[in-house]
Amino acid sequence: MNTLEDCCLKIFFSNIEDPRIDRTRLHNLIDILFVAICASIAGADSWYDIAMFGRVNAEWFCRYLELPNGIPSHDTFARVFSLLDTKKLNQCFIDWINMMHTVSKGEIIAIDGKTIRNSFDKSTETKALHMVSAWAKDASIVLGQVKTDQKSNEITAIPKLLDLLSIKGAIVTIDAIGCQKNIASKIVEKKADYVLAVKNNQKSLRRDIEDGFKHAQNIHHIFPSYSEADKGHGRIETRTIDVINSLDWAPATLAWPGAKSICRLTSTREIKGKISSEKRYYISSLSGNPSDFARAIRGHWGIENCLHWVLDVTFNEDKCRTRKWHAPENLSLLRKVTMNMLKADPEKASIKGKRKMAGWSKSYLEKVLWKK
């Protein structure tokens, strides 16, 4: 028989500190966490749902937990998750991920932010929670998360997240808001490469990159190029990647930490006979084939489709109205624990389908929990 000691979450459970004082501990912390994670895997998205799942499956939970006072109430789940130290919980999450997954050389790690829209609180003038997450594209798992400060944005949160991660040899991709010299320097310091989107928040840099490609074309410089096309939903899209691997000619604005190349993506769309074109620019510490850049840029888009979209559609994250203390951030992390565990299961089904299966079948839930 499986035991809690053999559970793949053992390291996650064992390193979390109980924030409650002794006289309020009617339920063991590990019991609360285990029930919450199991319920989340099985489709529960609120404290009420988590408590209900626990009550309905109390006999099954008794196989693995002490439950000295039965299944906790929804108020207990809400209170404990609002008290848990978010930084320590996040570190436990990262330690658990590092046990499960080692970042490989050339792996795409996309970093991007997402706002949990209903987490704002007008009565306390608290803004909606904005989380910055790191997504490993090939493994399809979340590596870590950090919230932005109330009076700050992703520019300050991204370096904090990078400090937590082991990314040696990886390729980090970030949208334009993360195109900052200190962020590039941090990535190089962590012995990783970067591909950063350049938009109008870096006007001088964008202008110099545009001028660089014009200059190369004027002197008939042949730079590597790569094209790929997609067809679907009545649309034909062609993407052409051009790369200049030498920055010897570059002005001072291109003197970024570790920068070795600039990249231009030309996207051409044909919809019902109408053709439109858009150019995007990137600066990178990579020096290689345009197909490598195409892989990195395409991989970054996966964080929207494979993480943010799933959190909203499958976990109803934007509809979540949890607001008290640390609960919104900790509940966000609980969703990502659930996602990682379900993604790791080889069953051919969507995350939504796997959650249903876990709710219907205890043998499948056990398979997910005790995956080695």
Beta strands, then each sheet from edge to edge (+ up, - down):
strand 1: 108-116
strand 2: 129-136
strand 3: 141-147
strand 4: 171-174
strand 5: 193-198
strand 6: 225-232
strand 7: 235-244
strand 8: 261-271
strand 9: 274-284
sheet 1: 3+ 2- 1+ 4+ 5+ 9- 8+ 7- 6+
end
